[in-house]
Amino acid sequence: MKQGLMSLAAFVPCTLLPVPAQAEAIQVIVENIAFAPVDMNAKVGDTIEWVNKDNFAHTATARNGD
């Protein structure tokens, strides 16, 4: 019984440690002069891949100049 409690005591603090957030890969498709998805939430560290399926070039610019 004592050994079981000691094992549990060693396990509990490990489960309380913060888990680092995983970076996401977000794909935005430009087709028929429209972006899909229209809205998205990207975090620092995420990667955004732009896929242009139109016959002409597009650009993306942040409204705040970033």
C-alpha positions as CSV (number, residue, x, y, z in Angstrom):
1,M,0.0,0.0,0.0
2,K,2.8,2.4,0.9
3,Q,4.5,1.8,-2.5
4,G,1.3,2.5,-4.4
5,L,0.9,5.8,-2.6
6,M,4.5,6.8,-3.3
7,S,4.0,6.0,-7.0
8,L,0.8,8.1,-7.1
9,A,2.6,11.0,-5.2
10,A,5.4,10.9,-7.9
11,F,2.8,10.8,-10.8
12,V,0.5,13.6,-9.7
13,P,3.0,16.6,-9.9
14,C,4.0,15.4,-13.4
15,T,0.4,15.7,-14.6
16,L,0.2,19.3,-13.3
17,L,3.0,20.6,-15.5
18,P,2.0,22.9,-18.3
19,V,2.1,21.4,-21.8
20,P,3.6,23.6,-24.5
21,A,1.2,24.6,-27.2
22,Q,1.7,23.0,-30.6
23,A,2.1,25.2,-33.6
24,E,-0.5,24.7,-36.3
25,A,-0.2,24.7,-40.1
26,I,-3.1,26.7,-41.6
27,Q,-3.9,26.6,-45.3
28,V,-5.7,29.4,-47.0
29,I,-6.9,28.7,-50.5
30,V,-7.6,31.6,-53.0
31,E,-10.0,30.5,-55.7
32,N,-12.5,32.4,-57.8
33,I,-11.3,35.7,-56.2
34,A,-12.3,34.4,-52.7
35,F,-10.3,33.3,-49.7
36,A,-11.2,30.1,-47.8
37,P,-11.4,30.0,-44.9
38,V,-12.7,33.6,-44.7
39,D,-11.8,34.0,-41.0
40,M,-9.1,32.2,-39.1
41,N,-7.1,32.6,-35.9
42,A,-3.4,32.2,-36.1
43,K,-1.1,32.3,-33.1
44,V,2.6,33.2,-32.9
45,G,4.5,30.2,-34.2
46,D,1.8,29.0,-36.6
47,T,2.5,28.6,-40.3
48,I,0.1,30.0,-42.9
49,E,0.3,28.5,-46.4
50,W,-1.3,30.4,-49.2
51,V,-2.5,28.4,-52.1
52,N,-3.4,30.4,-55.2
53,K,-5.8,28.6,-57.5
54,D,-6.7,31.7,-59.5
55,N,-5.1,32.6,-62.9
56,F,-3.6,35.9,-61.5
57,A,-1.4,36.9,-58.6
58,H,-2.8,37.9,-55.2
59,T,-1.2,39.5,-52.2
60,A,-2.0,39.5,-48.5
61,T,-1.3,42.5,-46.3
62,A,-2.1,43.0,-42.6
63,R,-4.3,46.0,-41.9
64,N,-2.0,47.1,-39.1
65,G,1.2,47.0,-41.3
66,D,2.7,43.9,-39.6
